Structures are given as structure tokens and as C-alpha cells.
Amino acid sequence: MYLVRLIYVSQLSEQFRPGDVEHILQSARSKNSALHVTGALFFNPAFFLQCLEGSREAVNQTYQQILKDPRHNHILQLQYQEIARRDFSEWSMGYVPDSARLAPVIKAYSRSDMLDPYTMSGESCYQLLLALKGLMA
Ligand SMILES: Cc1cc2nc3c(=O)[nH]c(=O)nc-3n(C[C@H](O)[C@H](O)[C@H](O)COP(=O)(O)O)c2cc1C
């Protein structure tokens, strides 16, 4: 079995409603557990940044579902690679909501105070998610 990591960024669409994040997390956590997919989701008023890890088949299947979801758009894959081990093995989908306490971490990885993964390398986005791991729910 090949273990892979996929990271993408997307923008919240007009169809996104307050409260959707909770629904997304609920559905993601139960479906990911069944497929042994783990990962992390960062969310702010502008975009989602998500890392999925698991078997190649499971990650691709999950990502293809996510691509069809009308609650976001402009989905840009930032990284896809085979990995030796998982970084988020404890989370069926770890969640990091944006908050002021993230500011120092964000500043360390992005060029400005405003985080914009579309302008960052896949590696920087991956490092940012790793740095946010300690703040994950
Ligand atoms: C930003 C975002 C992240 C998502 N992450 C996941 C995920 O990790 N796993 C998953 O199964 N669904 C995820 N979803 C939900 C899927 O797009 C889709 O709605 C869901 O798989 C359909 O579930 P259902 O068949 O139970 O309705 C995500 C959706 C969005 C918008």
C-alpha cells in the first residue's frame, strides 16, 4: 500500500453558509475514519487549507468527493506525494479555526499578516499545518 499526502487550498463559495464547517467536519470525520484517512483542515473567512493523508486509493477517492462540493471553489492542489508516515495520525480531520492566537504562527510562514496559501509554496503550507498541529481540535 502506498501512503500519500495531498494538500489543497480552496475559496469559500457563495453557497457556503455559517455552520457548514461543523457539517463538513462531521461528515469528513465519519467518512475519513472508515477509509483510514487522516489530516487537518484550516479555515478562515476566505479559504480552506486541507491536508489529507492515507492510502493512495482512499486519498484520491476523498479528494474527488471534495472537488465536487459546491461549498467551495477555485480548488488548487498544492502538494501530492508519497510519504513514509502520517503526520496527523491522531486526527480523522483535525480542525484549526482562525483566531488571533494563530497570528505569530501565520506570520512565520506567510509573507504578510494575512495568510494567503495561493501565494505560498506547497511545502510552506505543509509546514504551516504542522506548526498548527499543537492548536488542533
Ligand atoms: C473544505 C471541505 C473539506 C472537506 N473534507 C472532507 C474530508 O476530509 N472527507 C470527506 O469525506 N468529506 C469532506 N468534505 C465533504 C465532501 O465534499 C462531501 O460533502 C462529503 O464527502 C459527502 O458526504 P455525504 O455523502 O455523507 O453527504 C469536505 C468538504 C469541504 C467543502
The ligand as an SDF file (V2000), in Angstrom:
LIG
                    3D

 31 33  0  0  0  0  0  0  0  0999 V2000
  -13.3800   22.2120    2.5960 C   0  0  0  0  0  0  0  0  0  0  0  0
  -14.0190   20.8640    2.6090 C   0  0  0  0  0  0  0  0  0  0  0  0
  -13.3480   19.7960    3.1760 C   0  0  0  0  0  0  0  0  0  0  0  0
  -13.9260   18.5250    3.1880 C   0  0  0  0  0  0  0  0  0  0  0  0
  -13.2250   17.4890    3.7160 N   0  0  0  0  0  0  0  0  0  0  0  0
  -13.7300   16.2430    3.6360 C   0  0  0  0  0  0  0  0  0  0  0  0
  -12.9890   15.1230    4.1020 C   0  0  0  0  0  0  0  0  0  0  0  0
  -11.8860   15.2340    4.6270 O   0  0  0  0  0  0  0  0  0  0  0  0
  -13.5640   13.9010    3.9880 N   0  0  0  0  0  0  0  0  0  0  0  0
  -14.7980   13.7220    3.4520 C   0  0  0  0  0  0  0  0  0  0  0  0
  -15.2660   12.5810    3.3670 O   0  0  0  0  0  0  0  0  0  0  0  0
  -15.5330   14.7690    3.0370 N   0  0  0  0  0  0  0  0  0  0  0  0
  -15.0260   16.0180    3.1110 C   0  0  0  0  0  0  0  0  0  0  0  0
  -15.7750   17.0740    2.6770 N   0  0  0  0  0  0  0  0  0  0  0  0
  -17.1670   16.8330    2.2880 C   0  0  0  0  0  0  0  0  0  0  0  0
  -17.2850   16.2750    0.8940 C   0  0  0  0  0  0  0  0  0  0  0  0
  -17.0360   17.3000   -0.0220 O   0  0  0  0  0  0  0  0  0  0  0  0
  -18.6880   15.7390    0.6680 C   0  0  0  0  0  0  0  0  0  0  0  0
  -19.6170   16.7150    1.0180 O   0  0  0  0  0  0  0  0  0  0  0  0
  -18.9500   14.5460    1.5110 C   0  0  0  0  0  0  0  0  0  0  0  0
  -17.9450   13.5900    1.2990 O   0  0  0  0  0  0  0  0  0  0  0  0
  -20.2990   13.9450    1.1240 C   0  0  0  0  0  0  0  0  0  0  0  0
  -20.7280   13.2320    2.2310 O   0  0  0  0  0  0  0  0  0  0  0  0
  -22.1730   12.5840    2.2490 P   0  0  0  0  0  0  0  0  0  0  0  0
  -22.1850   11.6070    1.1130 O   0  0  0  0  0  0  0  0  0  0  0  0
  -22.2170   11.9470    3.5880 O   0  0  0  0  0  0  0  0  0  0  0  0
  -23.1470   13.7020    2.0750 O   0  0  0  0  0  0  0  0  0  0  0  0
  -15.2120   18.3460    2.6430 C   0  0  0  0  0  0  0  0  0  0  0  0
  -15.8780   19.4280    2.0840 C   0  0  0  0  0  0  0  0  0  0  0  0
  -15.3000   20.6830    2.0630 C   0  0  0  0  0  0  0  0  0  0  0  0
  -16.0380   21.8410    1.4580 C   0  0  0  0  0  0  0  0  0  0  0  0
  1  2  1  0
  2  3  1  0
  2 30  2  0
  3  4  2  0
  4  5  1  0
  4 28  1  0
  5  6  2  0
  6  7  1  0
  6 13  1  0
  7  8  2  0
  7  9  1  0
  9 10  1  0
 10 11  2  0
 10 12  1  0
 12 13  2  0
 13 14  1  0
 14 15  1  0
 14 28  1  0
 15 16  1  0
 16 17  1  0
 16 18  1  0
 18 19  1  0
 18 20  1  0
 20 21  1  0
 20 22  1  0
 22 23  1  0
 23 24  1  0
 24 25  2  0
 24 26  1  0
 24 27  1  0
 28 29  2  0
 29 30  1  0
 30 31  1  0
M  END
$$$$
